Structures are given as structure tokens and as C-alpha cells.
Amino acid sequence: MFNYLAVFFLLLGLTIGSFLNVVIFRIDDLKTIVLERSHCPQCKKQLAWYDLVPFLSFVMLRAKCRYCGKPISWQYPIVELCVGALFLILFMYFGLSWAFGFYALIFSLLTVVLVYDVKTQTVPEIFVWIALVLAAVSGWYFGGFSITQALLGALVGGGFLAILVFISKEKWMGMGDIKIGLILGFLVGYPQALFGLFTAFILGSVYGLISMYFKKTDLKSSVAFAPFVILATLLTLIYGSTIVNWYLGITGYR
């Protein structure tokens, strides 16, 4: 049976992704989101509504501005498609519920953090703090675990990264990564936070090996770590309990 709600939330995600792109590009002057109409960053020409249709406009314009012919950043369709997929995945997992709305909001904020960190290797503090407060206040409620598990998860997620930050004197990762680790812990609780941290380091290691293979980075290169923690948080939210319960079952610790 065709799921019209799934299609709706996919399209909603594409639209939200388009808005998040505007936020990311204007993050240093957020008031322009309200005060200025969308325009080409190259020629400054104001864009018509048909140039702003999520993903489709990028395809129809063949990745070039209609007015000056300069390339349109691939960030636009990538973020739009990823947020569309995110909303679809969350809807399929949580259904039409308050939990879906909560996680859609949290991961929309974290999408801004992820993309901005990839681009600049810094995290936008205001978005991190909003996500952290929301996760701390309500993560345990929507996650279905106790406040104690949320606090232990935050201690694991944020505490371990804090140790690495202070040992390395911020050479391996920054203070912003500690806050992302806290968000991970508050959202998935304990012991799932252990799986989340493990997944983040695995993702980071795989990315590092692939980058070195293609000679994009070397052992001295710095790589943004927050994106891997954010991706691991999503994977843990969806699959963490299943994997942890399976592991505890086969080891006899349940």
C-alpha cells in the first residue's frame, strides 16, 4: 500500500534541507535569513521561486545559475537529499508521533553543525547548545530509558571525549566535540552510548584510511570529528538497542 505520509515527510525533509542550506551559508549573519531574499552568491541576482524548488531546481538548471552561469554548490542538493532521507527514516521508525518531531528537530540542528564543521572545522555554538539542552531535557523521555541512564550515557559520551581533548590539549579534537558527545549520551542513554562512541571512531577510522589511500589526507592532517559522532548518534538511535541487546544475549550478560 502506497504510504502518502512517507512521501509527505520525504518532501518536507527536502524543504527543511533547503532552509538549512540557507542557515549554513548565512550562519555568520543569521538576521539576513529574514531580511534578505535568496540570491545567487556569485552575481547577487535575486532568485525566483522556480529557482528554489528543492533538488529539482538544481537538476533543471544543470548545477548552474540561470543568470550568470556560475556553478551552484553541490552542498545544496546533498543536504536536501540527506535531510529528506533523514525525515523519511525517522518517520518509518517512529511513525507519526511526538518522538518523530523531537528527533527531526534535533537532527536538523545537528545537520547544520555537521556541515559547518566539515566546511570550517569549527562548530556553531548556538546550534550545539540548543541541541544539547533539548537532548538533556527530553532525550530520556522520548528514548524510553531512565534519567539515570541518560546521565550515565552523557558521562560516557562527553566524558571520554573530554579526556581525549585534555590529554591532547585540543590537538586531536576540540571542546565542541565534547558537547556533541554529551548529546549522543543524552539521546541514546547507557549502555547504547558505548556503541555510539565505538561506531563514531570506526566511521572516523574508515574515512581516514580511505582519504589516505586517495592521498587526500595524511597522518598529520586534521579531520572534523563531530560529523562522525552525529552520524553514529543516528545509527545508534535506530539500531543501537538491537545490537546491544544481541551482544548482551550472546555473552550471557542479560
GUGU-415429 format. One record per residue: residue number from 1; residue in one letter; x, y, z of N, C-alpha, C in turn. Coordinates in steps of 0.2 Angstrom, whole numbers. Example, Ala and Ser with C-alpha at 12.3 -4.5 7.8 and 13.67 -1.06 7.14 Angstrom:
<sites>
+-----+------+-------+-------+-------+-------+-------+-------+-------+-------+-------+
| pos | code |   n_u |   n_v |   n_w |  ca_u |  ca_v |  ca_w |   c_u |   c_v |   c_w |
+-----+------+-------+-------+-------+-------+-------+-------+-------+-------+-------+
|   1 |    A |    66 |   -28 |    39 |    62 |   -22 |    39 |    66 |   -16 |    39 |
|   2 |    S |    64 |   -11 |    35 |    68 |    -5 |    36 |    64 |     0 |    39 |
+-----+------+-------+-------+-------+-------+-------+-------+-------+-------+-------+
</sites>
This chain:
<sites>
+-----+------+-------+-------+-------+-------+-------+-------+-------+-------+-------+
| pos | code |   n_u |   n_v |   n_w |  ca_u |  ca_v |  ca_w |   c_u |   c_v |   c_w |
+-----+------+-------+-------+-------+-------+-------+-------+-------+-------+-------+
|   1 |    M |     4 |    -6 |     0 |     0 |     0 |     0 |     4 |     6 |     0 |
|   2 |    F |     3 |    11 |    -4 |     7 |    17 |    -5 |     6 |    21 |     1 |
|   3 |    N |    12 |    23 |     4 |    12 |    27 |    10 |    12 |    35 |     8 |
|   4 |    Y |     7 |    38 |     8 |     7 |    45 |     7 |    10 |    49 |    12 |
|   5 |    L |    10 |    47 |    18 |    13 |    51 |    24 |    21 |    51 |    23 |
|   6 |    A |    23 |    45 |    21 |    30 |    44 |    20 |    33 |    49 |    14 |
|   7 |    V |    29 |    49 |     9 |    31 |    54 |     3 |    31 |    61 |     6 |
|   8 |    F |    25 |    63 |    10 |    25 |    69 |    13 |    31 |    71 |    17 |
|   9 |    F |    33 |    67 |    21 |    39 |    68 |    26 |    45 |    68 |    22 |
|  10 |    L |    46 |    64 |    17 |    52 |    65 |    12 |    52 |    72 |     9 |
|  11 |    L |    46 |    74 |     6 |    46 |    81 |     3 |    47 |    86 |     8 |
|  12 |    L |    44 |    85 |    14 |    46 |    90 |    20 |    53 |    90 |    22 |
|  13 |    G |    56 |    85 |    22 |    63 |    85 |    23 |    67 |    88 |    18 |
|  14 |    L |    66 |    87 |    12 |    69 |    91 |     6 |    68 |    98 |     7 |
|  15 |    T |    62 |   101 |     9 |    61 |   108 |    10 |    65 |   110 |    16 |
|  16 |    I |    65 |   107 |    22 |    69 |   109 |    28 |    76 |   109 |    26 |
|  17 |    G |    78 |   104 |    22 |    85 |   104 |    20 |    87 |   110 |    16 |
|  18 |    S |    83 |   112 |    12 |    84 |   119 |     8 |    85 |   124 |    13 |
|  19 |    F |    80 |   125 |    18 |    81 |   130 |    23 |    87 |   130 |    27 |
|  20 |    L |    89 |   124 |    28 |    95 |   123 |    32 |   102 |   125 |    28 |
|  21 |    N |   101 |   124 |    22 |   107 |   127 |    17 |   107 |   134 |    18 |
|  22 |    V |   102 |   138 |    18 |   102 |   145 |    19 |   105 |   147 |    26 |
|  23 |    V |   103 |   143 |    31 |   106 |   144 |    38 |   113 |   143 |    38 |
|  24 |    I |   116 |   138 |    35 |   123 |   136 |    35 |   127 |   142 |    31 |
|  25 |    F |   124 |   144 |    25 |   128 |   149 |    21 |   128 |   156 |    24 |
|  26 |    R |   123 |   157 |    29 |   122 |   164 |    32 |   123 |   163 |    39 |
|  27 |    I |   126 |   158 |    42 |   127 |   157 |    49 |   131 |   163 |    52 |
|  28 |    D |   135 |   166 |    49 |   139 |   172 |    52 |   134 |   178 |    53 |
|  29 |    D |   129 |   178 |    49 |   124 |   184 |    50 |   117 |   182 |    49 |
|  30 |    L |   114 |   178 |    54 |   108 |   175 |    53 |   102 |   179 |    52 |
|  31 |    K |   103 |   186 |    54 |    97 |   190 |    53 |    95 |   191 |    46 |
|  32 |    T |   100 |   190 |    41 |    99 |   191 |    34 |    94 |   185 |    31 |
|  33 |    I |    93 |   180 |    35 |    88 |   175 |    33 |    81 |   178 |    32 |
|  34 |    V |    80 |   183 |    37 |    73 |   186 |    37 |    74 |   192 |    33 |
|  35 |    L |    79 |   196 |    33 |    79 |   202 |    30 |    81 |   202 |    22 |
|  36 |    E |    84 |   197 |    20 |    86 |   197 |    13 |    83 |   191 |     9 |
|  37 |    R |    81 |   192 |     3 |    78 |   186 |    -1 |    84 |   182 |    -4 |
|  38 |    S |    82 |   176 |    -6 |    88 |   172 |    -8 |    90 |   174 |   -15 |
|  39 |    H |    97 |   174 |   -16 |   100 |   177 |   -22 |   106 |   172 |   -23 |
|  40 |    C |   109 |   173 |   -29 |   115 |   170 |   -31 |   121 |   173 |   -28 |
|  41 |    P |   125 |   168 |   -25 |   131 |   171 |   -21 |   136 |   174 |   -25 |
|  42 |    Q |   135 |   172 |   -32 |   140 |   175 |   -37 |   138 |   182 |   -40 |
|  43 |    C |   133 |   182 |   -43 |   130 |   188 |   -46 |   126 |   192 |   -42 |
|  44 |    K |   123 |   189 |   -37 |   119 |   193 |   -32 |   112 |   194 |   -35 |
|  45 |    K |   110 |   191 |   -40 |   104 |   191 |   -43 |    98 |   188 |   -39 |
|  46 |    Q |    93 |   191 |   -38 |    88 |   188 |   -33 |    84 |   183 |   -37 |
|  47 |    L |    83 |   177 |   -34 |    81 |   171 |   -37 |    73 |   171 |   -37 |
|  48 |    A |    70 |   168 |   -42 |    63 |   167 |   -42 |    61 |   161 |   -39 |
|  49 |    W |    55 |   160 |   -37 |    53 |   154 |   -34 |    54 |   147 |   -37 |
|  50 |    Y |    54 |   148 |   -44 |    55 |   141 |   -48 |    63 |   140 |   -48 |
|  51 |    D |    67 |   144 |   -45 |    74 |   143 |   -45 |    76 |   140 |   -38 |
|  52 |    L |    71 |   139 |   -34 |    72 |   137 |   -27 |    68 |   131 |   -25 |
|  53 |    V |    66 |   127 |   -30 |    62 |   121 |   -28 |    68 |   116 |   -26 |
|  54 |    P |    67 |   113 |   -20 |    72 |   109 |   -18 |    74 |   103 |   -22 |
|  55 |    F |    80 |   102 |   -24 |    84 |    97 |   -28 |    82 |    98 |   -35 |
|  56 |    L |    75 |    99 |   -37 |    73 |    99 |   -44 |    76 |   105 |   -48 |
|  57 |    S |    76 |   111 |   -44 |    79 |   117 |   -47 |    87 |   115 |   -49 |
|  58 |    F |    90 |   112 |   -45 |    97 |   111 |   -46 |    98 |   106 |   -52 |
|  59 |    V |    94 |   101 |   -53 |    94 |    97 |   -59 |    92 |   101 |   -65 |
|  60 |    M |    86 |   104 |   -65 |    84 |   108 |   -71 |    89 |   113 |   -73 |
|  61 |    L |    92 |   116 |   -68 |    97 |   121 |   -70 |   104 |   119 |   -72 |
|  62 |    R |   105 |   112 |   -71 |   111 |   108 |   -73 |   117 |   111 |   -69 |
|  63 |    A |   115 |   113 |   -62 |   120 |   115 |   -57 |   123 |   121 |   -59 |
|  64 |    K |   120 |   126 |   -63 |   122 |   132 |   -64 |   117 |   138 |   -63 |
|  65 |    C |   119 |   144 |   -61 |   115 |   149 |   -60 |   111 |   151 |   -67 |
|  66 |    R |   105 |   152 |   -67 |   101 |   154 |   -73 |   104 |   161 |   -76 |
|  67 |    Y |   106 |   165 |   -71 |   108 |   172 |   -74 |   115 |   173 |   -75 |
|  68 |    C |   120 |   170 |   -71 |   127 |   171 |   -73 |   131 |   165 |   -75 |
|  69 |    G |   127 |   159 |   -75 |   130 |   153 |   -77 |   136 |   150 |   -73 |
|  70 |    K |   137 |   153 |   -67 |   142 |   151 |   -62 |   139 |   144 |   -59 |
|  71 |    P |   144 |   140 |   -57 |   142 |   133 |   -54 |   138 |   135 |   -47 |
|  72 |    I |   133 |   130 |   -46 |   129 |   130 |   -40 |   133 |   125 |   -35 |
|  73 |    S |   134 |   127 |   -29 |   137 |   122 |   -24 |   133 |   116 |   -24 |
|  74 |    W |   137 |   110 |   -24 |   134 |   104 |   -23 |   131 |   103 |   -16 |
|  75 |    Q |   133 |   107 |   -12 |   130 |   107 |    -5 |   123 |   107 |    -5 |
|  76 |    Y |   120 |   111 |    -9 |   113 |   112 |    -9 |   109 |   105 |   -10 |
|  77 |    P |   110 |   101 |   -16 |   106 |    95 |   -17 |   108 |    90 |   -12 |
|  78 |    I |   115 |    90 |   -10 |   117 |    84 |    -5 |   113 |    85 |     2 |
|  79 |    V |   113 |    91 |     4 |   110 |    92 |    11 |   102 |    91 |    10 |
|  80 |    E |    99 |    93 |     5 |    92 |    92 |     4 |    90 |    85 |     4 |
|  81 |    L |    94 |    81 |     0 |    93 |    74 |    -1 |    94 |    70 |     6 |
|  82 |    C |    99 |    72 |     9 |   101 |    69 |    16 |    96 |    70 |    21 |
|  83 |    V |    93 |    77 |    21 |    88 |    78 |    26 |    81 |    75 |    24 |
|  84 |    G |    80 |    75 |    18 |    74 |    71 |    15 |    74 |    64 |    18 |
|  85 |    A |    80 |    61 |    16 |    81 |    54 |    19 |    80 |    53 |    26 |
|  86 |    L |    83 |    58 |    30 |    83 |    58 |    37 |    76 |    58 |    40 |
|  87 |    F |    72 |    63 |    37 |    65 |    63 |    39 |    61 |    57 |    37 |
|  88 |    L |    62 |    54 |    31 |    59 |    48 |    29 |    61 |    42 |    34 |
|  89 |    I |    67 |    41 |    36 |    70 |    36 |    40 |    67 |    37 |    47 |
|  90 |    L |    67 |    43 |    50 |    64 |    44 |    56 |    56 |    43 |    57 |
|  91 |    F |    53 |    44 |    51 |    46 |    43 |    51 |    44 |    36 |    51 |
|  92 |    M |    48 |    32 |    46 |    47 |    25 |    46 |    48 |    21 |    52 |
|  93 |    Y |    53 |    24 |    56 |    55 |    21 |    63 |    50 |    23 |    68 |
|  94 |    F |    48 |    29 |    69 |    44 |    32 |    75 |    37 |    33 |    73 |
|  95 |    G |    35 |    33 |    66 |    29 |    34 |    64 |    27 |    41 |    66 |
|  96 |    L |    20 |    43 |    65 |    18 |    50 |    66 |    17 |    51 |    74 |
|  97 |    S |    22 |    53 |    77 |    22 |    54 |    84 |    26 |    60 |    86 |
|  98 |    W |    26 |    61 |    93 |    30 |    67 |    96 |    37 |    65 |    95 |
|  99 |    A |    39 |    59 |    96 |    46 |    57 |    96 |    49 |    58 |    89 |
| 100 |    F |    45 |    57 |    84 |    47 |    59 |    77 |    49 |    66 |    76 |
| 101 |    G |    44 |    71 |    79 |    45 |    78 |    79 |    51 |    80 |    83 |
| 102 |    F |    52 |    77 |    89 |    58 |    79 |    93 |    65 |    77 |    89 |
| 103 |    Y |    65 |    71 |    87 |    71 |    69 |    84 |    73 |    72 |    77 |
| 104 |    A |    67 |    74 |    73 |    68 |    78 |    67 |    71 |    85 |    69 |
| 105 |    L |    69 |    88 |    74 |    71 |    94 |    76 |    79 |    94 |    78 |
| 106 |    I |    80 |    89 |    82 |    87 |    88 |    85 |    92 |    87 |    79 |
| 107 |    F |    90 |    82 |    75 |    95 |    81 |    69 |    95 |    86 |    64 |
| 108 |    S |    90 |    90 |    63 |    90 |    96 |    59 |    95 |   101 |    62 |
| 109 |    L |    95 |   102 |    68 |   100 |   106 |    71 |   107 |   103 |    70 |
| 110 |    L |   108 |    97 |    71 |   114 |    93 |    71 |   117 |    93 |    63 |
| 111 |    T |   112 |    93 |    59 |   114 |    94 |    51 |   118 |   100 |    50 |
| 112 |    V |   115 |   106 |    53 |   119 |   112 |    52 |   126 |   112 |    55 |
| 113 |    V |   126 |   109 |    61 |   133 |   108 |    65 |   137 |   103 |    60 |
| 114 |    L |   135 |    98 |    58 |   139 |    93 |    54 |   142 |    97 |    48 |
| 115 |    V |   138 |   100 |    44 |   140 |   103 |    38 |   145 |   109 |    39 |
| 116 |    Y |   143 |   113 |    44 |   148 |   118 |    45 |   154 |   116 |    48 |
| 117 |    D |   154 |   111 |    52 |   161 |   108 |    54 |   165 |   105 |    49 |
| 118 |    V |   162 |   102 |    44 |   165 |    99 |    38 |   169 |   105 |    34 |
| 119 |    K |   165 |   110 |    34 |   167 |   116 |    30 |   173 |   120 |    33 |
| 120 |    T |   172 |   121 |    40 |   177 |   125 |    43 |   181 |   122 |    49 |
| 121 |    Q |   179 |   116 |    51 |   182 |   113 |    57 |   181 |   116 |    63 |
| 122 |    T |   175 |   120 |    63 |   173 |   123 |    70 |   165 |   122 |    70 |
| 123 |    V |   162 |   121 |    76 |   155 |   120 |    77 |   152 |   127 |    79 |
| 124 |    P |   146 |   128 |    76 |   142 |   134 |    78 |   139 |   133 |    85 |
| 125 |    E |   141 |   136 |    89 |   140 |   135 |    96 |   132 |   136 |    98 |
| 126 |    I |   129 |   141 |    95 |   122 |   142 |    97 |   118 |   135 |    95 |
| 127 |    F |   119 |   132 |    89 |   115 |   126 |    87 |   117 |   120 |    91 |
| 128 |    V |   123 |   120 |    93 |   126 |   114 |    98 |   122 |   115 |   105 |
| 129 |    W |   122 |   121 |   107 |   119 |   122 |   114 |   111 |   121 |   114 |
| 130 |    I |   108 |   123 |   109 |   101 |   121 |   108 |   100 |   114 |   108 |
| 131 |    A |   103 |   110 |   104 |   103 |   103 |   103 |   104 |   100 |   110 |
| 132 |    L |   109 |   102 |   113 |   111 |    99 |   120 |   106 |   100 |   125 |
| 133 |    V |   103 |   106 |   125 |    98 |   107 |   130 |    92 |   103 |   129 |
| 134 |    L |    90 |   103 |   123 |    84 |    98 |   121 |    85 |    91 |   122 |
| 135 |    A |    91 |    89 |   121 |    93 |    82 |   122 |    93 |    80 |   129 |
| 136 |    A |    96 |    85 |   133 |    97 |    84 |   141 |    90 |    84 |   144 |
| 137 |    V |    85 |    88 |   142 |    79 |    89 |   145 |    74 |    84 |   143 |
| 138 |    S |    74 |    81 |   137 |    69 |    77 |   134 |    71 |    70 |   131 |
| 139 |    G |    78 |    70 |   130 |    81 |    64 |   127 |    79 |    57 |   130 |
| 140 |    W |    79 |    57 |   137 |    77 |    51 |   141 |    70 |    50 |   140 |
| 141 |    Y |    66 |    55 |   139 |    58 |    54 |   139 |    57 |    50 |   132 |
| 142 |    F |    59 |    53 |   127 |    57 |    50 |   120 |    61 |    44 |   119 |
| 143 |    G |    67 |    43 |   122 |    71 |    37 |   121 |    69 |    31 |   125 |
| 144 |    G |    64 |    32 |   130 |    61 |    27 |   133 |    66 |    24 |   139 |
| 145 |    F |    71 |    27 |   141 |    75 |    25 |   146 |    75 |    30 |   152 |
| 146 |    S |    78 |    28 |   157 |    78 |    32 |   164 |    83 |    38 |   163 |
| 147 |    I |    81 |    43 |   168 |    86 |    49 |   168 |    93 |    46 |   170 |
| 148 |    T |    93 |    41 |   175 |   100 |    39 |   177 |   104 |    36 |   170 |
| 149 |    Q |   100 |    33 |   166 |   104 |    30 |   160 |   106 |    36 |   156 |
| 150 |    A |   102 |    41 |   155 |   103 |    47 |   151 |   110 |    50 |   154 |
| 151 |    L |   110 |    51 |   161 |   116 |    54 |   164 |   122 |    50 |   163 |
| 152 |    L |   121 |    43 |   164 |   127 |    39 |   163 |   129 |    39 |   155 |
| 153 |    G |   124 |    39 |   151 |   126 |    40 |   144 |   130 |    46 |   142 |
| 154 |    A |   128 |    52 |   145 |   131 |    58 |   144 |   138 |    58 |   147 |
| 155 |    L |   139 |    54 |   153 |   145 |    54 |   156 |   150 |    50 |   151 |
| 156 |    V |   148 |    45 |   148 |   152 |    41 |   144 |   153 |    45 |   137 |
| 157 |    G |   148 |    47 |   134 |   149 |    51 |   128 |   154 |    57 |   129 |
| 158 |    G |   152 |    61 |   133 |   155 |    68 |   134 |   162 |    67 |   138 |
| 159 |    G |   162 |    62 |   143 |   167 |    61 |   147 |   173 |    58 |   144 |
| 160 |    F |   172 |    53 |   140 |   178 |    50 |   136 |   181 |    55 |   131 |
| 161 |    L |   177 |    59 |   127 |   179 |    64 |   123 |   183 |    69 |   126 |
| 162 |    A |   180 |    71 |   132 |   184 |    76 |   136 |   191 |    74 |   138 |
| 163 |    I |   192 |    68 |   140 |   198 |    65 |   142 |   203 |    66 |   136 |
| 164 |    L |   201 |    64 |   130 |   205 |    65 |   124 |   207 |    72 |   123 |
| 165 |    V |   202 |    76 |   124 |   203 |    84 |   122 |   208 |    86 |   127 |
| 166 |    F |   208 |    85 |   133 |   213 |    87 |   138 |   219 |    84 |   138 |
| 167 |    I |   220 |    78 |   136 |   226 |    74 |   136 |   230 |    77 |   130 |
| 168 |    S |   226 |    78 |   124 |   229 |    81 |   118 |   230 |    88 |   118 |
| 169 |    K |   227 |    92 |   123 |   227 |    99 |   123 |   224 |   102 |   117 |
| 170 |    E |   218 |    98 |   115 |   214 |   100 |   109 |   217 |    99 |   102 |
| 171 |    K |   222 |    95 |   102 |   226 |    93 |    96 |   222 |    88 |    92 |
| 172 |    W |   219 |    83 |    96 |   215 |    78 |    92 |   208 |    80 |    91 |
| 173 |    M |   205 |    84 |    95 |   198 |    86 |    94 |   197 |    92 |    99 |
| 174 |    G |   191 |    96 |    98 |   190 |   102 |   101 |   185 |   101 |   107 |
| 175 |    M |   184 |   107 |   110 |   179 |   107 |   115 |   172 |   106 |   113 |
| 176 |    G |   170 |   108 |   106 |   164 |   107 |   103 |   162 |   100 |   103 |
| 177 |    D |   167 |    95 |   102 |   166 |    88 |   101 |   164 |    85 |   108 |
| 178 |    I |   166 |    88 |   113 |   163 |    86 |   120 |   156 |    87 |   120 |
| 179 |    K |   153 |    93 |   118 |   146 |    94 |   118 |   142 |    89 |   114 |
| 180 |    I |   145 |    88 |   108 |   142 |    83 |   103 |   142 |    76 |   107 |
| 181 |    G |   147 |    74 |   110 |   147 |    68 |   114 |   142 |    68 |   120 |
| 182 |    L |   141 |    73 |   123 |   135 |    74 |   128 |   129 |    73 |   125 |
| 183 |    I |   128 |    76 |   119 |   121 |    75 |   115 |   120 |    68 |   114 |
| 184 |    L |   125 |    64 |   111 |   125 |    57 |   110 |   123 |    53 |   116 |
| 185 |    G |   126 |    55 |   122 |   124 |    51 |   128 |   117 |    52 |   130 |
| 186 |    F |   115 |    59 |   130 |   108 |    60 |   132 |   103 |    57 |   127 |
| 187 |    L |   104 |    57 |   121 |    99 |    54 |   116 |    98 |    47 |   116 |
| 188 |    V |   104 |    43 |   118 |   103 |    36 |   117 |   104 |    32 |   124 |
| 189 |    G |   107 |    36 |   129 |   107 |    33 |   136 |   113 |    28 |   136 |
| 190 |    Y |   113 |    25 |   142 |   118 |    19 |   143 |   115 |    13 |   143 |
| 191 |    P |   117 |     7 |   140 |   124 |     7 |   138 |   125 |     8 |   130 |
| 192 |    Q |   120 |    11 |   127 |   120 |    12 |   120 |   125 |    17 |   118 |
| 193 |    A |   127 |    22 |   123 |   132 |    27 |   121 |   139 |    24 |   120 |
| 194 |    L |   140 |    18 |   123 |   146 |    15 |   122 |   147 |    12 |   114 |
| 195 |    F |   141 |    10 |   112 |   141 |     8 |   105 |   141 |    14 |   100 |
| 196 |    G |   138 |    19 |   102 |   139 |    25 |    98 |   146 |    28 |    98 |
| 197 |    L |   149 |    28 |   103 |   156 |    30 |   103 |   160 |    26 |    99 |
| 198 |    F |   160 |    19 |   100 |   163 |    14 |    96 |   162 |    15 |    88 |
| 199 |    T |   156 |    16 |    87 |   154 |    17 |    80 |   157 |    24 |    77 |
| 200 |    A |   157 |    29 |    81 |   160 |    36 |    79 |   167 |    35 |    77 |
| 201 |    F |   171 |    31 |    81 |   178 |    30 |    80 |   179 |    25 |    74 |
| 202 |    I |   175 |    21 |    73 |   175 |    16 |    67 |   174 |    20 |    61 |
| 203 |    L |   169 |    24 |    61 |   167 |    29 |    55 |   173 |    33 |    53 |
| 204 |    G |   176 |    36 |    59 |   182 |    41 |    58 |   188 |    37 |    55 |
| 205 |    S |   189 |    31 |    57 |   195 |    27 |    55 |   194 |    25 |    48 |
| 206 |    V |   188 |    23 |    46 |   187 |    21 |    39 |   188 |    27 |    34 |
| 207 |    Y |   185 |    33 |    36 |   186 |    39 |    32 |   193 |    41 |    32 |
| 208 |    G |   197 |    40 |    37 |   204 |    42 |    37 |   208 |    38 |    33 |
| 209 |    L |   207 |    31 |    33 |   210 |    26 |    29 |   209 |    27 |    21 |
| 210 |    I |   202 |    29 |    20 |   200 |    30 |    13 |   204 |    36 |    10 |
| 211 |    S |   204 |    41 |    14 |   207 |    48 |    12 |   214 |    47 |    11 |
| 212 |    M |   217 |    43 |    16 |   225 |    42 |    15 |   226 |    38 |     8 |
| 213 |    Y |   222 |    33 |     7 |   223 |    29 |     1 |   222 |    33 |    -5 |
| 214 |    F |   217 |    38 |    -5 |   217 |    43 |   -11 |   221 |    49 |   -10 |
| 215 |    K |   225 |    49 |    -5 |   230 |    54 |    -4 |   227 |    61 |    -3 |
| 216 |    K |   221 |    61 |     0 |   218 |    67 |     2 |   220 |    70 |     8 |
| 217 |    T |   222 |    65 |    13 |   225 |    67 |    19 |   231 |    63 |    21 |
| 218 |    D |   234 |    65 |    26 |   240 |    60 |    29 |   239 |    60 |    37 |
| 219 |    L |   244 |    57 |    40 |   243 |    56 |    47 |   243 |    63 |    51 |
| 220 |    K |   246 |    68 |    48 |   246 |    74 |    51 |   240 |    79 |    50 |
| 221 |    S |   236 |    77 |    45 |   230 |    81 |    44 |   225 |    81 |    49 |
| 222 |    S |   222 |    86 |    50 |   216 |    87 |    55 |   210 |    85 |    51 |
| 223 |    V |   205 |    82 |    55 |   199 |    80 |    52 |   193 |    81 |    57 |
| 224 |    A |   188 |    84 |    55 |   182 |    86 |    59 |   179 |    79 |    62 |
| 225 |    F |   179 |    79 |    68 |   176 |    73 |    71 |   169 |    73 |    73 |
| 226 |    A |   166 |    79 |    74 |   159 |    80 |    76 |   154 |    76 |    71 |
| 227 |    P |   156 |    77 |    64 |   151 |    73 |    60 |   151 |    66 |    61 |
| 228 |    F |   156 |    62 |    63 |   156 |    55 |    64 |   152 |    54 |    70 |
| 229 |    V |   152 |    58 |    75 |   148 |    57 |    82 |   141 |    58 |    80 |
| 230 |    I |   139 |    63 |    76 |   132 |    64 |    74 |   130 |    58 |    70 |
| 231 |    L |   133 |    56 |    65 |   131 |    50 |    61 |   130 |    44 |    66 |
| 232 |    A |   135 |    43 |    70 |   135 |    37 |    75 |   129 |    38 |    79 |
| 233 |    T |   127 |    44 |    81 |   121 |    45 |    86 |   115 |    43 |    82 |
| 234 |    L |   114 |    45 |    76 |   108 |    42 |    72 |   108 |    35 |    71 |
| 235 |    L |   114 |    32 |    69 |   114 |    24 |    69 |   112 |    21 |    75 |
| 236 |    T |   115 |    24 |    81 |   114 |    21 |    87 |   106 |    22 |    89 |
| 237 |    L |   103 |    27 |    88 |    96 |    28 |    89 |    92 |    23 |    86 |
| 238 |    I |    94 |    22 |    80 |    89 |    17 |    76 |    91 |    10 |    77 |
| 239 |    Y |    98 |     8 |    78 |   100 |     1 |    78 |   103 |    -1 |    85 |
| 240 |    G |   105 |     4 |    89 |   109 |     3 |    95 |   106 |    -2 |    99 |
| 241 |    S |   100 |    -1 |   101 |    97 |    -6 |   106 |    97 |   -13 |   104 |
| 242 |    T |    95 |   -14 |    97 |    95 |   -21 |    94 |   102 |   -24 |    95 |
| 243 |    I |   107 |   -20 |    93 |   114 |   -23 |    93 |   116 |   -24 |   100 |
| 244 |    V |   115 |   -19 |   104 |   117 |   -20 |   111 |   114 |   -26 |   115 |
| 245 |    N |   107 |   -27 |   114 |   104 |   -32 |   116 |   106 |   -39 |   114 |
| 246 |    W |   108 |   -39 |   107 |   110 |   -45 |   104 |   117 |   -47 |   107 |
| 247 |    Y |   121 |   -42 |   108 |   128 |   -43 |   111 |   127 |   -46 |   118 |
| 248 |    L |   123 |   -43 |   122 |   122 |   -45 |   129 |   119 |   -52 |   129 |
| 249 |    G |   115 |   -53 |   124 |   112 |   -60 |   124 |   117 |   -66 |   123 |
| 250 |    I |   121 |   -64 |   118 |   126 |   -70 |   116 |   132 |   -70 |   121 |
| 251 |    T |   133 |   -65 |   125 |   138 |   -65 |   130 |   136 |   -67 |   137 |
| 252 |    G |   129 |   -68 |   138 |   126 |   -70 |   144 |   126 |   -65 |   149 |
| 253 |    Y |   126 |   -58 |   147 |   126 |   -53 |   152 |   119 |   -50 |   153 |
| 254 |    R |   114 |   -53 |   150 |   107 |   -50 |   150 |   104 |   -52 |   157 |
+-----+------+-------+-------+-------+-------+-------+-------+-------+-------+-------+
</sites>
